[in-house]
Amino acid sequence: MLKKVIWLIILIALLIFTVPKILEQLSLWFAGRNGDDQVEEVSGDILFPPILDTLPVATNSAEITIRGFAQNADRVEIFINDIKKETATIGTKDGSFVVIR
């Protein structure tokens, strides 16, 4: 009786781990047969997050100057509390930008 329980547990474990992978492969195979092999064209450039210069802890004016560097980008968007506030266009070859907010 114990051998049957052990074999049953092994069989259930194999089914749990192999059936999803088999179904995934089958779905990819069927998608390929239906001509659904559309590949989205992606640009070869990798966009990296901008690197900001150190921001001041406090300021005595209502304006703050944000300086930084962005690699492989043509603009940088500044968000404050998940709300888009400014967009800086990068016009120099070195990728530097300045935003006065």
N, C-alpha and C positions, 0 to 999 in steps of 0.2 A: 504494500500500500504506500509506503514511504517513497519507493522508487517512482511510482506513478505520479505522486505529488511533485517530486523534484523535476521529472520530465515535463510535467504540465507547466511548472513555473518557468523552466527554460524555454519552452515553446511560446508562452505568452510574452516573455522578454524579447525573444527574437521577432515576434510579430510587432511589438510596440516600436522596436528600433528599425526594422527593415521596411515595413509596409509604407511609411511616409516617404522614404527615399525612393522606393520603387514607383509610387504614385507620382512623385515629382518628375522622375525621369520619363515616365509615360506621358505626362502632360507636355513636357518639352518636346518629345518625339511627335505627338499629335499636332502641336502648334507648328512644328517645322513642316509637317506634311500638308497643312492647310495654307501654307504660304504666309504665315503670320511672322515672318522673320524680319520685320521692319526694325532697322537699327537706327537709333537717333544719332544724328551727326553732332559730335561734341567738339568744341574748339580745343586745340592742342595746348593752349595757354593755361597755366595753373594760376588761379587767383589766390594770393596770400592775404591774410588780414593786414591792415595797415599797422605800422609801428608808430605809436604816439610818443612825442617828447614828454618829459615829466610835466604833469599839470600842477599848478600851484594849489596848495591846501586851502588858501584863502586869498581874497582879492579885495581891494578897497574901492573898486569900481563895479559898475554893472556889466562890464564887458570882460570876456575871457578870450585869450588867444590860444587856439589849439594848433599846434604844429606837429608835423609828422612826415612819414615816408610810406609810400605805397608802391609795391612792386607789381608790374604787369597790370596796371589798372589805369583807366582814363578819368575816373572820378571816385570820390570818397563821400559816403553819406554819413552824417553825424546824427545820432539818435540820443535823445535824453529821455529816460524813463520809457523806453520802447516807442517813442514818438519821434518821427523824422523831423529834424529841425533845420538842417543845412545840407547843402551839397557842394562840395569843393571839387572843381575841375583841376586836374593835374596837367599842367601845361609845360612842365620842364622834363628834360630827359632823365634827370636823377630821381624823379618820382616824389619830390617833396611837395607839400601843400601847407597852406595856412588858412585857418578859418577864424574869423573874429566874431564872437557870439556874445 
